[in-house]
Amino acid sequence: MQKYFTFENRKDDFPFYTGQPINITSSQWLFIIFMVFIGLLSITIQFSLFTGSYVQFIPAVLFFAIPLLAFIKVVPKYWMKIFKKIRVKDIFLMLGFAFLNLIVSVTVGIVVTKLFGTNANPAIAGIVGLTDFEKILFLLKTIPQLFGEELFTILIFLALLSFLSLSLNYSRKKAVVIAWLVSSLAFALIHLPTYDWNFIQCILGIGTARIFLTLPYIVTKNIWISTGTHIINDWVIISIVILGADLK
């Protein structure tokens, strides 16, 4: 039985889940995941402590810097295994995956809204009242913040993949699917405060979107591709909100 999915790049594989290039112990993964959630706290407190034009970048940077530094500490020689060079064709991959995610997000969003109701993202809704300069700062801030969201998801994904493969001896495909779904669920749940604790909206809407945002990493094993996809996706949504407000 082929261990790879048909949509994967079979010339490369996920790092660490087979003990290659090195084995990360369970305690080391727990340390990394703990620091992932410590980084998440920086985003949680940003609205009360970091509201100035430039200091708002501090929590966005801490969001990715804290878990990344923890990851580097554990695998100092191999942390770049989740990063690869970006080629010209990768830009088109980002655009394609972003377009796919937008279609899925809009479709699921319409269904969830009609059946259960949804709440607006206050950060995106609030951008309408900002000055042009503040809008630019907001867009720039999303770059480190969305990279932090990718690290949050991908590090959890790799930790689960390693646990399921090495500790529970699951097949690669089974471990990938479970790690993919659980890490997407974790991503959905951290958005609960943003959407006024609307569980259905977060699990069905955000969770489904996250599945398709993780897909670029699974296909390419390159976190830059999923990060680029995420940035394009969110910038399109933000741009639509701004243009919609300007046309009123």
HUKAFEN-V363726 format. One record per helix or strand of 3 or more residues. SS is the DSSP state (hx for helix, st for strand). FROM is the first residue (numbers start at 1). TO is the last residue. If there is no record, write none. Layout:
BEGIN
SS,FROM,TO  SS,FROM,TO
END
This chain:
BEGIN
hx,26,44  hx,46,49  hx,56,74  hx,79,82  hx,88,115  hx,122,129  hx,132,167  hx,172,189  hx,199,220  hx,223,246
END
